[in-house]
Amino acid sequence: MRNAFISGVGGHVPPRVVTNDDLVADYGVETSDEWIQKRTGIQSRRFAEAGVGNADLALPAAQKAIAQAGIKAADLDMIVYATLSPDHCFPGSGVLLAEKLGLCEGAGASFTPAMDIRNQCSGFVYGLGTASSMVKSGACEHVLVVGSEVHSAALDLSGRGRTVSSLFGDGAGAAVVSATDEDRGIQYWKCGADGRYAHVLAQKIWDISKRPFIPQDGDGNGIVAPEMMFANMDGRTVFRHAVERMCFAVISACTASGITGDDVDLYLFHQANMRINQYVAKQLGVPEHKLIHNIDRYGNTTAATIPLLMAEAVETGRLKPGMTVACVAFGSGFTWGSALVRW
Ligand code: ACO
């Protein structure tokens, strides 16, 4: 039977480390290390330098994943690119990455199709599901799934925005999903969405129903008010729904696959908040040794959290062939998703 397995993973974070104290000292955020650590578990995050775009950050992650898969970039049949911080409104960052990977010129130009997924924190799991289906159907042999975010450019570092701006960091992760006849790979995936909560965590920038869609001054220059320009979040509502949806997603994945939580060797939870993940783990009875985190070092890197965890787990030997891995994510939309992978 044709299966879809993860043949290579890679991660990349920008070099600049910004601690909680740096947020106060260098950026003037009215916060404290104690407040952030106590509520979120975050100690530091990475910020990209000006001039580094989303696809720039994704490139090294993608190259590592492609190398680990033992293929060339031109062997990719598709790029699925998850981000909430694309380089531009359009075109998507997937095509920018394709160009950077060298897929668009020269004798071997493959003009590999690239599409962006706009599903925020659960974007990578949506991408994994899409890639798995494309490979299992026979439409593709190798699909590159990317999660990449440059949050630092669009954080409201004033007192008004501190609840959100304390949480997020920059980073990118990538995985190659490839065809195999072996009994391994993405065994199950399921995603969900509840648009009734679309307003609870959103960064609108504009309202396309309005004329003009962005207010303009007398000279025709766009004026974006802070409440439209930056992300707004009702943190408590997000917290409550994240816990419920993530628990349910894990239980559904195990039930549908005929296994129990005890059969899972490693849980890769989306890294929104250490407290959310501790709560979910407690509800599900997941022991600490089956969990890995990066929120303490990277903050919430949204679509990149899970592939970054995967890349680190492979690199450190925590994730080995034969292990059963549960990936679970929840975020803006609300959207969520889970995937069970036999590594
Ligand atoms: N530093 C210092 N004080 C702060 C900060 C900050 N960074 N942010 C908020 N405060 C203050 C508020 O102004 C408020 O002060 P007040 O009581 O004087 O008015 C007080 O702290 C409490 O504010 P709340 O927003 O009620 O804080 P809460 O205890 O709910 O914690 C948090 C906020 C950490 C965001 C929490 O709601 C949470 O964990 N929510 C989950 C949402 C999440 O993790 N989102 C991540 C993105 S979504 C995703 O990836 C799933």
Boltz pocket constraint, residues with backbone or C-beta under 6 A from the ligand:
constraints:
  - pocket:
      binder: B
      contacts: [[A, 30], [A, 31], [A, 32], [A, 35], [A, 36], [A, 39], [A, 40], [A, 121], [A, 162], [A, 163], [A, 164], [A, 166], [A, 167], [A, 201], [A, 234], [A, 235], [A, 236], [A, 238], [A, 239], [A, 242], [A, 271], [A, 272], [A, 273], [A, 275], [A, 276], [A, 300], [A, 302], [A, 330], [A, 331], [A, 332]]
      max_distance: 6.0
